[in-house]
Amino acid sequence: MNASAEGLNRFLAAARPSATYKVMDRVAARRASGSAVISLSAGEPDFNTPGHVCDAGIAAICAGHTRYTQVAGLRALREAIAAKFQRENGLDVDWRDTLVCSGGKQVIFNALAATLNEGDEVIVPAPYWVSYPEVVQLCGAQSVIVSCDAGSGFKLTADALQAAITPRTRWLILNSPSNPTGAVYSRAELQALAEVLLAHPQVLVLSDDIYEHLIFDNLEFFTIAQVEPRLRGRVLTMNGVSKAYAMTGWRIGFGAGPGWLVEAMEKLQGQQTSGASTISQYAALAALTGPRDFIEHSREAFQRRRDLLVQQINQAPGLHCAVPQGAFYVFASCEDLLGKTTPSGVRLDSDEAVVNALLDEKGVATVHGSAFGLGPYIRIAYALDDESLLRACAAIQDFCRTLTN
């Protein structure tokens, strides 16, 4: 047999590339060719990593902390993670039940790969982060996509959850605040979901809380293991330092859950990447134990940008959006643009066509909502400076005004 794509693992062959990274690749290619692009596509803060965190990374290098750590991470960092969950989320976590990974995505992959078998099902509310169903696919299991439209605030309801559970259901994935919608689950909403889950003890819960600190309008953040302690024995609470501390490139995510699950995830990681970057772990330790004023300053900046973007997008003919409660994305309906034609003659027959034309004709990069499981929408990230955001909004408004029927 000749080596070819036909020899790929069948689960990998069926998986789709990340839509967000495909857009980022297009942006990079256009910039390399000399074209000006304003990117509203990347899910990362535009702020620099706080100085004391960078200093801790440099100090780790200078002190010779450049060797392997334990697979599950430095004990000091795991203790700081346990303290974080206690301090911020009211979760009584033993440091032994934590795991440090190379980014939040590895936490998710470890958990699903360690527990899923062919025929298992994972409930994924849509809109979803693009990687959730693809990771499920790579693990040989089946995603059960539950559409959560604007009528429910893009959130899973108890009735919809109950209808989706079968004897094959192994996991429910929850993400609050949400990528791509910015939706935030209230205590009451989580409690309603928990009541359903209590009747189905075979279902594990993956709570992706990575945007926890980016929540607006004085709302209070809740995570499901905090709301319903009776579920703690089957909840993996995932978080990290990437969004809260502008540390996306440092690649540190972490999780806390039942000991049997963390042990299985550690076993898998030991044969995969081993421990996360030692230098990055020391930097993450400084982030979790050091000053926290950066978090509030960035949250205030993001809320200001959110308000600006929502106002501007709702002034673009054919686009409209609700006010997101968290994260740094606006999920705008582009339904009224479909069927129209751009000045260059491109007919907009889908939300993907809209974002492609917006990039090609106006140099503004966004991501189509159908990549997140719900169209026709576009996800607009506002993780960039106010001046660039205003220029992008002006280009989007001009794009919409010049369309013809």
N, C-alpha and C positions, 0 to 999 in steps of 0.2 A: 504493500500500500504506500503510495506517495504521500509525503507530508503536504497537507493543504488545509484550507479552512474546513473541509469536510471532517477533519480529524479532531475538531474542537469538542470540548465537553458540551453535551447537548443543552445543559442548563445555561452555560455561558453563551452559546450560539443564539439562544432565544432571548437573551437579555438585550436591552437597548442601551446605547451610550447615554451618558448624562446630558440632558438637554441644556442645562445651564453651562456646562463646560463646552458644549458645541458652540454656543453663542460667544463664550469668552474666546474660543479659538478664532471665530470669525472676526471678533474685535481686534485681536492681536494681529491677524493677517492684514486687515485694513490699515491698521496703524503702521505696520511694517512697510506697506506700500505708499505711505505718505498721506493717507486720508485722516482727517480729523474725526474722532468719534467720542461722543459722550456716553459712557457706559452706565446704564441703570439696570444692569443685569447681575452683577456679582453680589453674592451674599456675604460680604465682609465689611466691617467698619473701616472708614477711611482714616481714622485717627491712628497716631503712632502708639505702639505699646508703651505703657507708663514707664517712666525713667527708672524707678526703683526695681521694676521687674527686669528690664534690660540689664541693669547693673548686677542683679543676682545671677543672670546667665553668664555675664562676663566673669564675675567672681568665681563661678563654678569652673569655668575653663582655667582660670589662673590658678585655682586651688588643685587642679588635676582631677576634677570630678568628670572624667571623660571616659569612664569604663562602664561595663554593663552594670545594671541594677537587677534586683529580683524581677522576675517576669511581671508580677503584679504591681511593681512600682516601689519607690522608696517608702520605707515605713513612715518617715516624717511627713511625706506628702499624703499618704493614705490616712494618717491620723488627722491631718488638716482637712481632708475631704470629709471625713466622718464628722469633724467639728463643724464644718460648713453646713452639712445636712441638719445637724442638731440646731445650730444657731439660726439659720435662715428658713428652715422648713419644718422644724419641730419633729424631725425623724431621729429616733434613738438608734444610731448606726454604729456598729463595732467596726473598727478600722480593718479587721480581717475580712469583712464582708464588702470591701471596696476593691476596685480594680482600676488601674491607670492604663490607658491605651493611647495609641498614636492617632489621636483625633476622635471626635464623637462618633464618626462613621464606623470606626473599628469596634467601638462598644456595641453598636447595633448589630454589626456583622457577627461578632463573636457570640452574642446572645442567640441570634436566630440560627446560626450554623451549628451551635452546640445542642440545639433542642429540636430542630425540625427534621422531619422525615417525609419522604414522598407520600402524598395524600393528605398531609396536614394543611390546615388553612390558617391564614392570618388576616384578620379584619383590619382594613386600611381605610379610614375615612378620607374622602376626597372633597376638596383639594388636599393633596399630600405633597410632602417633600419628594422630589423626583426619585430619590434612591430607595425609598421604602419598598415598592413593589419589585424593583430590580434585585434587591438583596434577597427578598423572599424567593424570587425566581432562581437565583444562583444557588439557593439552598435546596432546590428541588420541590418546594412547596407551592401552594396556590394562594394568591392574594384574592380576598373577597372585598371588592371595592364598594364602599357605601357612599353614594353621592350625598353631599351635604351642601345644599345650595344657599343662595342669599337669604332665602326665607327662614332658614334656621341659623342665620349668622355664620354660615359655613362651619357649623359645629355638629357633631354627632349627638343625636338624641337617644334617650333610653329606649324608646320604641324601635328606632332603627337598629340599635345594637341588638336588642332582643331578637329581631327578625333575622339578623345576619348570623347568629350563633348556630352552629350545628355540632353534632358529636365529633366532628373532625377539627373544630376550632382549637388552635393551640395558643395563639397570641392575639391581643388587641394592641394596636399602636396608637398612642395619643400624643399629640404635639401641641403644646400651649406655652407661650404664644406661638401662633402658627406661621410656618413658612409654607404657603405663600400669602396667606390672607391677613395675618396679624390678629386673627381671632383669639380671644382669651376665654378659657372656661372659668366660670364662677364656681364657688364652693357648692352651691345648690346643684349646678349642672353636673359636677363631678360626683356628687353624692347620689344623684339619680342614676348615673352610669354604674356606680359602685353597687347599688342595690341589685341591678341586673347581674353583675359579675358574681356577687355572692351566691347566686343560685346556680352558677356554672363553675365549679371548682377546678375544672380542667383547663380553664383559660388563664394564661399568664398575661401580664400587662407591661408593656414597654412605654414608660413615660418619658418622652423627649422634652426636657426642660431647658434646652440650650439657650433660649431667648428670655429666660426667667427675669433678668434684670432690666430688660427693655419693655417696660409696661407703663402705660400712660394714664393721665387723668386721675391720679391718686387711686387707681385700682389696686387691689391687693392680690398677690399671686398665691395660688394654691396648687399643690400637686396631689395626685390621687391617693398615694400612700399616707399622706398627712390627713386628708379628709376622712378616709376610712381605714383605721388601723387594722381591721380584720383582714384586709387584703395584703398586708405587708409581706406575708410569706410567699407571695407570688407576683410581686411588683419589682421590676428593675427600673430604678430611677436614674436616668442618664443626664449628664450635664458636662460642662467643660469650661475652659477659660477663653475660648476663641472669640465669642461675641461680647461678653461682659468686659473683657480686658483687652480687646483688640489684639488678640494673639493667634489669629488664624494660621499663620505660617509656623508657629511653634509646635503645632500638632499634638495637643494634649486634650484628651477627653477622659471622662471617668464615669463610673457607675457604681451603684450600691444596690444590693439585692440579697435574696436568700443565699446562705452559704453554699448549698449544693450547686446553684447556678453559677455563682462567682467562681467556684472551684472548676467547673466545667469550662467556663470561659477562659480561665487562666491556663488550663491544660491545652486548649486550642491555640491560644496566643503563644504558648511556649514552643509550639511547633510551626509557628507562622512568622512572627516578627521578634519574638522575645520582648524584653522591656522597651518602653518608649525612650526617646532620647533623654539621656541623663541630664544634659544641660537644660533642656526644656523642662524637665521635672523640677529642677531647682528654681527655675524662673516661675513655674506655676505655684510652687510652694510660697514664693515671695508674694505672688498675686493674692493667694487665699489668706495669707496671714498679715499682709501689710496694709497700708492706707487704702481706704475705699472711696475717697472723694472722686476719683476718676469715673466711677460707675454713675454717680449722680450727674456729673457734668456732661457725660456723653448721653445719658438718658434725656436730659433737658434739651440738648442739641437735636436729638432725634425727634423729640416731640415737636419742636419748632419746625423742623423740616417736614414732618408729617403734615402739619397744619398747612404749610405752604403748598405742598404737593397736592393735597386733596382739593384745595381751593382752585389751583391751576388746572388740574385734570378735569374737574367738573365744569370748567369754562371751555373745554375743548369740544367742539360739536361732534356728537356721536360717541363720546366717552362719558362714563359716570362711575362713581365709586362711593362706597360707604367709608366711614372714618374708622380705620383699624385701631385696635386697642393696644397693640404691642408689636414687637419685632421692628423691622425697618422696610416694610413692603406695603405697597398699595396694590390691591387686586381689582383692576378696573374692567368693567364690562365694555367690550367693543362690538357688541351685537349690532348696533346701529350703523357700524361701518361696513358690515358685510354686504356684498353685492355692489359696492361702489368701486370706482376706478381712479387710480392715481394719475397725476399729470403725465407720467411716462408710459401710461397705458396698461399698468398692472391691475388686474381685477382682484379684489380682496374677497376671496371665497372662504377664508378660514382665519382664525386668530393667528395661526402661524404665518399666513400670507401677510397679515397686518404687521407683525413684528419684523418680518423680512423686508418689507417695503419701507418701513420706518428707518431701518438701518441703512438700506441701500440709497434711499432718496434724501434722508435728513441726517444721517450719521448719528442716530440715537439708538442705542441697544437696549432692548427689553427682552422678556421671555414670554412665550405664548402660554396661556393658561391651560390649554389641553395637555401640555407636557406634565402638568400637575394634576391631571385627571378631571379637569372641569373647564370647558370652554363655552362660549367664546369670551375669554378674558385675556388681559395681559398683566403680567407681574412687573411692577416698577419698583426698583430698589432705590431708596433715598439715602444711601450711605455715601454721600459725597457732599462737597462744600455747597453753600447756598448759591453762590454765583453760577456754578456749573449746573446746579439743579434748575435755576431760573432759565438759563439758556436752553436747557433740554426741554423744559415745559413750553417755551416759546416755539421751539421747533415742532413739538408734538401738536400744538394748537394750529400752527401753520399747515402741517401735514393734513390735519382733519378738515381745515377750511377749504383746501384746494381739491378735495375729492369731488368727483362728479357721479351722478347716478347713471 
